Amino acid sequence: MEKQANGQINIELTDDVAQGIYSNLAIITHSPAEFVVDFIRMMPGMPKAKVQSRIILTLEHAKRLMMALKDNVAKYEAVHGPIKNSEPGGSMPMPFGGPTAQA
């Protein structure tokens, strides 16, 4: 990352990072100095889930991220309609349900 004279930042996105990491669960913890967000991928029928990525944020950046997410969700919903919350009360998702497959 290079900071240019006019205040712009040149950000590089490598091919491996551009692929992204899928996560369907995030666990957030904090200390007096920072927030830690663990992104997890839960798979059907698997009793154990693995942390795919951990992001550590300063308090200020955690608040900025929260505001940016709120703003972007509002913009999305203005165009596409409300995002449905499948869990009543926004609780933590339970293990996958539905029928199990047999081979």
Phi and psi in radians as a Rosetta constraint file:
Dihedral C 1 N 2 CA 2 C 2 CIRCULARHARMONIC -2.076 0.35
Dihedral N 2 CA 2 C 2 N 3 CIRCULARHARMONIC 2.341 0.35
Dihedral C 2 N 3 CA 3 C 3 CIRCULARHARMONIC -1.630 0.35
Dihedral N 3 CA 3 C 3 N 4 CIRCULARHARMONIC 2.150 0.35
Dihedral C 3 N 4 CA 4 C 4 CIRCULARHARMONIC -1.596 0.35
Dihedral N 4 CA 4 C 4 N 5 CIRCULARHARMONIC 2.873 0.35
Dihedral C 4 N 5 CA 5 C 5 CIRCULARHARMONIC -1.034 0.35
Dihedral N 5 CA 5 C 5 N 6 CIRCULARHARMONIC -0.582 0.35
Dihedral C 5 N 6 CA 6 C 6 CIRCULARHARMONIC -1.508 0.35
Dihedral N 6 CA 6 C 6 N 7 CIRCULARHARMONIC 0.201 0.35
Dihedral C 6 N 7 CA 7 C 7 CIRCULARHARMONIC 1.567 0.35
Dihedral N 7 CA 7 C 7 N 8 CIRCULARHARMONIC -0.064 0.35
Dihedral C 7 N 8 CA 8 C 8 CIRCULARHARMONIC -1.417 0.35
Dihedral N 8 CA 8 C 8 N 9 CIRCULARHARMONIC 2.647 0.35
Dihedral C 8 N 9 CA 9 C 9 CIRCULARHARMONIC -1.981 0.35
Dihedral N 9 CA 9 C 9 N 10 CIRCULARHARMONIC 2.277 0.35
Dihedral C 9 N 10 CA 10 C 10 CIRCULARHARMONIC -1.605 0.35
Dihedral N 10 CA 10 C 10 N 11 CIRCULARHARMONIC 1.997 0.35
Dihedral C 10 N 11 CA 11 C 11 CIRCULARHARMONIC -1.919 0.35
Dihedral N 11 CA 11 C 11 N 12 CIRCULARHARMONIC 2.278 0.35
Dihedral C 11 N 12 CA 12 C 12 CIRCULARHARMONIC -1.764 0.35
Dihedral N 12 CA 12 C 12 N 13 CIRCULARHARMONIC 2.328 0.35
Dihedral C 12 N 13 CA 13 C 13 CIRCULARHARMONIC -2.041 0.35
Dihedral N 13 CA 13 C 13 N 14 CIRCULARHARMONIC 1.855 0.35
Dihedral C 13 N 14 CA 14 C 14 CIRCULARHARMONIC -1.286 0.35
Dihedral N 14 CA 14 C 14 N 15 CIRCULARHARMONIC 2.803 0.35
Dihedral C 14 N 15 CA 15 C 15 CIRCULARHARMONIC -1.042 0.35
Dihedral N 15 CA 15 C 15 N 16 CIRCULARHARMONIC -0.740 0.35
Dihedral C 15 N 16 CA 16 C 16 CIRCULARHARMONIC -1.188 0.35
Dihedral N 16 CA 16 C 16 N 17 CIRCULARHARMONIC -0.630 0.35
Dihedral C 16 N 17 CA 17 C 17 CIRCULARHARMONIC -1.311 0.35
Dihedral N 17 CA 17 C 17 N 18 CIRCULARHARMONIC -0.584 0.35
Dihedral C 17 N 18 CA 18 C 18 CIRCULARHARMONIC -1.096 0.35
Dihedral N 18 CA 18 C 18 N 19 CIRCULARHARMONIC -0.431 0.35
Dihedral C 18 N 19 CA 19 C 19 CIRCULARHARMONIC -1.143 0.35
Dihedral N 19 CA 19 C 19 N 20 CIRCULARHARMONIC -0.482 0.35
Dihedral C 19 N 20 CA 20 C 20 CIRCULARHARMONIC 1.340 0.35
Dihedral N 20 CA 20 C 20 N 21 CIRCULARHARMONIC 2.960 0.35
Dihedral C 20 N 21 CA 21 C 21 CIRCULARHARMONIC -2.262 0.35
Dihedral N 21 CA 21 C 21 N 22 CIRCULARHARMONIC 2.217 0.35
Dihedral C 21 N 22 CA 22 C 22 CIRCULARHARMONIC -1.352 0.35
Dihedral N 22 CA 22 C 22 N 23 CIRCULARHARMONIC 2.370 0.35
Dihedral C 22 N 23 CA 23 C 23 CIRCULARHARMONIC -2.455 0.35
Dihedral N 23 CA 23 C 23 N 24 CIRCULARHARMONIC 2.386 0.35
Dihedral C 23 N 24 CA 24 C 24 CIRCULARHARMONIC -2.119 0.35
Dihedral N 24 CA 24 C 24 N 25 CIRCULARHARMONIC 0.260 0.35
Dihedral C 24 N 25 CA 25 C 25 CIRCULARHARMONIC -2.734 0.35
Dihedral N 25 CA 25 C 25 N 26 CIRCULARHARMONIC 2.402 0.35
Dihedral C 25 N 26 CA 26 C 26 CIRCULARHARMONIC -2.237 0.35
Dihedral N 26 CA 26 C 26 N 27 CIRCULARHARMONIC 2.345 0.35
Dihedral C 26 N 27 CA 27 C 27 CIRCULARHARMONIC -1.961 0.35
Dihedral N 27 CA 27 C 27 N 28 CIRCULARHARMONIC 2.209 0.35
Dihedral C 27 N 28 CA 28 C 28 CIRCULARHARMONIC -2.012 0.35
Dihedral N 28 CA 28 C 28 N 29 CIRCULARHARMONIC 2.216 0.35
Dihedral C 28 N 29 CA 29 C 29 CIRCULARHARMONIC -2.231 0.35
Dihedral N 29 CA 29 C 29 N 30 CIRCULARHARMONIC 2.902 0.35
Dihedral C 29 N 30 CA 30 C 30 CIRCULARHARMONIC -2.653 0.35
Dihedral N 30 CA 30 C 30 N 31 CIRCULARHARMONIC 2.748 0.35
Dihedral C 30 N 31 CA 31 C 31 CIRCULARHARMONIC -2.099 0.35
Dihedral N 31 CA 31 C 31 N 32 CIRCULARHARMONIC -3.134 0.35
Dihedral C 31 N 32 CA 32 C 32 CIRCULARHARMONIC -1.117 0.35
Dihedral N 32 CA 32 C 32 N 33 CIRCULARHARMONIC -0.269 0.35
Dihedral C 32 N 33 CA 33 C 33 CIRCULARHARMONIC -2.004 0.35
Dihedral N 33 CA 33 C 33 N 34 CIRCULARHARMONIC -0.271 0.35
Dihedral C 33 N 34 CA 34 C 34 CIRCULARHARMONIC -2.772 0.35
Dihedral N 34 CA 34 C 34 N 35 CIRCULARHARMONIC 2.823 0.35
Dihedral C 34 N 35 CA 35 C 35 CIRCULARHARMONIC -1.902 0.35
Dihedral N 35 CA 35 C 35 N 36 CIRCULARHARMONIC 2.478 0.35
Dihedral C 35 N 36 CA 36 C 36 CIRCULARHARMONIC -2.115 0.35
Dihedral N 36 CA 36 C 36 N 37 CIRCULARHARMONIC 2.183 0.35
Dihedral C 36 N 37 CA 37 C 37 CIRCULARHARMONIC -2.022 0.35
Dihedral N 37 CA 37 C 37 N 38 CIRCULARHARMONIC 2.029 0.35
Dihedral C 37 N 38 CA 38 C 38 CIRCULARHARMONIC -1.745 0.35
Dihedral N 38 CA 38 C 38 N 39 CIRCULARHARMONIC 2.145 0.35
Dihedral C 38 N 39 CA 39 C 39 CIRCULARHARMONIC -1.704 0.35
Dihedral N 39 CA 39 C 39 N 40 CIRCULARHARMONIC 2.215 0.35
Dihedral C 39 N 40 CA 40 C 40 CIRCULARHARMONIC -2.180 0.35
Dihedral N 40 CA 40 C 40 N 41 CIRCULARHARMONIC 2.579 0.35
Dihedral C 40 N 41 CA 41 C 41 CIRCULARHARMONIC -1.989 0.35
Dihedral N 41 CA 41 C 41 N 42 CIRCULARHARMONIC 1.962 0.35
Dihedral C 41 N 42 CA 42 C 42 CIRCULARHARMONIC -1.634 0.35
Dihedral N 42 CA 42 C 42 N 43 CIRCULARHARMONIC 2.370 0.35
Dihedral C 42 N 43 CA 43 C 43 CIRCULARHARMONIC -2.058 0.35
Dihedral N 43 CA 43 C 43 N 44 CIRCULARHARMONIC 2.546 0.35
Dihedral C 43 N 44 CA 44 C 44 CIRCULARHARMONIC -1.012 0.35
Dihedral N 44 CA 44 C 44 N 45 CIRCULARHARMONIC 2.366 0.35
Dihedral C 44 N 45 CA 45 C 45 CIRCULARHARMONIC 1.304 0.35
Dihedral N 45 CA 45 C 45 N 46 CIRCULARHARMONIC 0.034 0.35
Dihedral C 45 N 46 CA 46 C 46 CIRCULARHARMONIC -1.758 0.35
Dihedral N 46 CA 46 C 46 N 47 CIRCULARHARMONIC 2.177 0.35
Dihedral C 46 N 47 CA 47 C 47 CIRCULARHARMONIC -1.340 0.35
Dihedral N 47 CA 47 C 47 N 48 CIRCULARHARMONIC -0.189 0.35
Dihedral C 47 N 48 CA 48 C 48 CIRCULARHARMONIC -2.226 0.35
Dihedral N 48 CA 48 C 48 N 49 CIRCULARHARMONIC 2.415 0.35
Dihedral C 48 N 49 CA 49 C 49 CIRCULARHARMONIC -2.061 0.35
Dihedral N 49 CA 49 C 49 N 50 CIRCULARHARMONIC 2.568 0.35
Dihedral C 49 N 50 CA 50 C 50 CIRCULARHARMONIC -1.924 0.35
Dihedral N 50 CA 50 C 50 N 51 CIRCULARHARMONIC 2.392 0.35
Dihedral C 50 N 51 CA 51 C 51 CIRCULARHARMONIC -1.189 0.35
Dihedral N 51 CA 51 C 51 N 52 CIRCULARHARMONIC 2.180 0.35
Dihedral C 51 N 52 CA 52 C 52 CIRCULARHARMONIC -1.567 0.35
Dihedral N 52 CA 52 C 52 N 53 CIRCULARHARMONIC -0.564 0.35
Dihedral C 52 N 53 CA 53 C 53 CIRCULARHARMONIC -2.766 0.35
Dihedral N 53 CA 53 C 53 N 54 CIRCULARHARMONIC 2.543 0.35
Dihedral C 53 N 54 CA 54 C 54 CIRCULARHARMONIC -2.158 0.35
Dihedral N 54 CA 54 C 54 N 55 CIRCULARHARMONIC 2.227 0.35
Dihedral C 54 N 55 CA 55 C 55 CIRCULARHARMONIC -2.043 0.35
Dihedral N 55 CA 55 C 55 N 56 CIRCULARHARMONIC 2.247 0.35
Dihedral C 55 N 56 CA 56 C 56 CIRCULARHARMONIC -1.945 0.35
Dihedral N 56 CA 56 C 56 N 57 CIRCULARHARMONIC 2.185 0.35
Dihedral C 56 N 57 CA 57 C 57 CIRCULARHARMONIC -2.127 0.35
Dihedral N 57 CA 57 C 57 N 58 CIRCULARHARMONIC 2.557 0.35
Dihedral C 57 N 58 CA 58 C 58 CIRCULARHARMONIC -1.211 0.35
Dihedral N 58 CA 58 C 58 N 59 CIRCULARHARMONIC 2.863 0.35
Dihedral C 58 N 59 CA 59 C 59 CIRCULARHARMONIC -1.018 0.35
Dihedral N 59 CA 59 C 59 N 60 CIRCULARHARMONIC -0.772 0.35
Dihedral C 59 N 60 CA 60 C 60 CIRCULARHARMONIC -1.111 0.35
Dihedral N 60 CA 60 C 60 N 61 CIRCULARHARMONIC -0.750 0.35
Dihedral C 60 N 61 CA 61 C 61 CIRCULARHARMONIC -1.218 0.35
Dihedral N 61 CA 61 C 61 N 62 CIRCULARHARMONIC -0.563 0.35
Dihedral C 61 N 62 CA 62 C 62 CIRCULARHARMONIC -1.100 0.35
Dihedral N 62 CA 62 C 62 N 63 CIRCULARHARMONIC -0.739 0.35
Dihedral C 62 N 63 CA 63 C 63 CIRCULARHARMONIC -1.186 0.35
Dihedral N 63 CA 63 C 63 N 64 CIRCULARHARMONIC -0.698 0.35
Dihedral C 63 N 64 CA 64 C 64 CIRCULARHARMONIC -1.094 0.35
Dihedral N 64 CA 64 C 64 N 65 CIRCULARHARMONIC -0.711 0.35
Dihedral C 64 N 65 CA 65 C 65 CIRCULARHARMONIC -1.102 0.35
Dihedral N 65 CA 65 C 65 N 66 CIRCULARHARMONIC -0.766 0.35
Dihedral C 65 N 66 CA 66 C 66 CIRCULARHARMONIC -1.030 0.35
Dihedral N 66 CA 66 C 66 N 67 CIRCULARHARMONIC -0.787 0.35
Dihedral C 66 N 67 CA 67 C 67 CIRCULARHARMONIC -1.177 0.35
Dihedral N 67 CA 67 C 67 N 68 CIRCULARHARMONIC -0.676 0.35
Dihedral C 67 N 68 CA 68 C 68 CIRCULARHARMONIC -1.158 0.35
Dihedral N 68 CA 68 C 68 N 69 CIRCULARHARMONIC -0.713 0.35
Dihedral C 68 N 69 CA 69 C 69 CIRCULARHARMONIC -1.126 0.35
Dihedral N 69 CA 69 C 69 N 70 CIRCULARHARMONIC -0.764 0.35
Dihedral C 69 N 70 CA 70 C 70 CIRCULARHARMONIC -1.040 0.35
Dihedral N 70 CA 70 C 70 N 71 CIRCULARHARMONIC -0.784 0.35
Dihedral C 70 N 71 CA 71 C 71 CIRCULARHARMONIC -1.111 0.35
Dihedral N 71 CA 71 C 71 N 72 CIRCULARHARMONIC -0.768 0.35
Dihedral C 71 N 72 CA 72 C 72 CIRCULARHARMONIC -1.227 0.35
Dihedral N 72 CA 72 C 72 N 73 CIRCULARHARMONIC -0.635 0.35
Dihedral C 72 N 73 CA 73 C 73 CIRCULARHARMONIC -1.122 0.35
Dihedral N 73 CA 73 C 73 N 74 CIRCULARHARMONIC -0.737 0.35
Dihedral C 73 N 74 CA 74 C 74 CIRCULARHARMONIC -1.075 0.35
Dihedral N 74 CA 74 C 74 N 75 CIRCULARHARMONIC -0.738 0.35
Dihedral C 74 N 75 CA 75 C 75 CIRCULARHARMONIC -1.136 0.35
Dihedral N 75 CA 75 C 75 N 76 CIRCULARHARMONIC -0.725 0.35
Dihedral C 75 N 76 CA 76 C 76 CIRCULARHARMONIC -1.070 0.35
Dihedral N 76 CA 76 C 76 N 77 CIRCULARHARMONIC -0.855 0.35
Dihedral C 76 N 77 CA 77 C 77 CIRCULARHARMONIC -1.156 0.35
Dihedral N 77 CA 77 C 77 N 78 CIRCULARHARMONIC -0.514 0.35
Dihedral C 77 N 78 CA 78 C 78 CIRCULARHARMONIC -1.124 0.35
Dihedral N 78 CA 78 C 78 N 79 CIRCULARHARMONIC -0.551 0.35
Dihedral C 78 N 79 CA 79 C 79 CIRCULARHARMONIC -1.592 0.35
Dihedral N 79 CA 79 C 79 N 80 CIRCULARHARMONIC -0.749 0.35
Dihedral C 79 N 80 CA 80 C 80 CIRCULARHARMONIC -1.887 0.35
Dihedral N 80 CA 80 C 80 N 81 CIRCULARHARMONIC -0.095 0.35
Dihedral C 80 N 81 CA 81 C 81 CIRCULARHARMONIC 1.615 0.35
Dihedral N 81 CA 81 C 81 N 82 CIRCULARHARMONIC 2.995 0.35
Dihedral C 81 N 82 CA 82 C 82 CIRCULARHARMONIC -1.081 0.35
Dihedral N 82 CA 82 C 82 N 83 CIRCULARHARMONIC 2.478 0.35
Dihedral C 82 N 83 CA 83 C 83 CIRCULARHARMONIC -1.439 0.35
Dihedral N 83 CA 83 C 83 N 84 CIRCULARHARMONIC 2.218 0.35
Dihedral C 83 N 84 CA 84 C 84 CIRCULARHARMONIC -1.365 0.35
Dihedral N 84 CA 84 C 84 N 85 CIRCULARHARMONIC 2.406 0.35
Dihedral C 84 N 85 CA 85 C 85 CIRCULARHARMONIC -1.727 0.35
Dihedral N 85 CA 85 C 85 N 86 CIRCULARHARMONIC 1.902 0.35
Dihedral C 85 N 86 CA 86 C 86 CIRCULARHARMONIC -1.266 0.35
Dihedral N 86 CA 86 C 86 N 87 CIRCULARHARMONIC -0.347 0.35
Dihedral C 86 N 87 CA 87 C 87 CIRCULARHARMONIC -1.760 0.35
Dihedral N 87 CA 87 C 87 N 88 CIRCULARHARMONIC 2.100 0.35
Dihedral C 87 N 88 CA 88 C 88 CIRCULARHARMONIC -0.993 0.35
Dihedral N 88 CA 88 C 88 N 89 CIRCULARHARMONIC 2.261 0.35
Dihedral C 88 N 89 CA 89 C 89 CIRCULARHARMONIC 1.307 0.35
Dihedral N 89 CA 89 C 89 N 90 CIRCULARHARMONIC 0.107 0.35
Dihedral C 89 N 90 CA 90 C 90 CIRCULARHARMONIC 1.210 0.35
Dihedral N 90 CA 90 C 90 N 91 CIRCULARHARMONIC 0.499 0.35
Dihedral C 90 N 91 CA 91 C 91 CIRCULARHARMONIC -1.251 0.35
Dihedral N 91 CA 91 C 91 N 92 CIRCULARHARMONIC 2.955 0.35
Dihedral C 91 N 92 CA 92 C 92 CIRCULARHARMONIC -1.124 0.35
Dihedral N 92 CA 92 C 92 N 93 CIRCULARHARMONIC 2.390 0.35
Dihedral C 92 N 93 CA 93 C 93 CIRCULARHARMONIC -1.113 0.35
Dihedral N 93 CA 93 C 93 N 94 CIRCULARHARMONIC 2.511 0.35
Dihedral C 93 N 94 CA 94 C 94 CIRCULARHARMONIC -1.557 0.35
Dihedral N 94 CA 94 C 94 N 95 CIRCULARHARMONIC 2.944 0.35
Dihedral C 94 N 95 CA 95 C 95 CIRCULARHARMONIC -0.980 0.35
Dihedral N 95 CA 95 C 95 N 96 CIRCULARHARMONIC 2.691 0.35
Dihedral C 95 N 96 CA 96 C 96 CIRCULARHARMONIC -0.951 0.35
Dihedral N 96 CA 96 C 96 N 97 CIRCULARHARMONIC 2.451 0.35
Dihedral C 96 N 97 CA 97 C 97 CIRCULARHARMONIC -1.899 0.35
Dihedral N 97 CA 97 C 97 N 98 CIRCULARHARMONIC -2.900 0.35
Dihedral C 97 N 98 CA 98 C 98 CIRCULARHARMONIC 1.635 0.35
Dihedral N 98 CA 98 C 98 N 99 CIRCULARHARMONIC 3.082 0.35
Dihedral C 98 N 99 CA 99 C 99 CIRCULARHARMONIC -1.183 0.35
Dihedral N 99 CA 99 C 99 N 100 CIRCULARHARMONIC 2.639 0.35
Dihedral C 99 N 100 CA 100 C 100 CIRCULARHARMONIC -1.708 0.35
Dihedral N 100 CA 100 C 100 N 101 CIRCULARHARMONIC 2.529 0.35
Dihedral C 100 N 101 CA 101 C 101 CIRCULARHARMONIC -1.554 0.35
Dihedral N 101 CA 101 C 101 N 102 CIRCULARHARMONIC 2.620 0.35
Dihedral C 101 N 102 CA 102 C 102 CIRCULARHARMONIC -2.244 0.35
Dihedral N 102 CA 102 C 102 N 103 CIRCULARHARMONIC 2.519 0.35
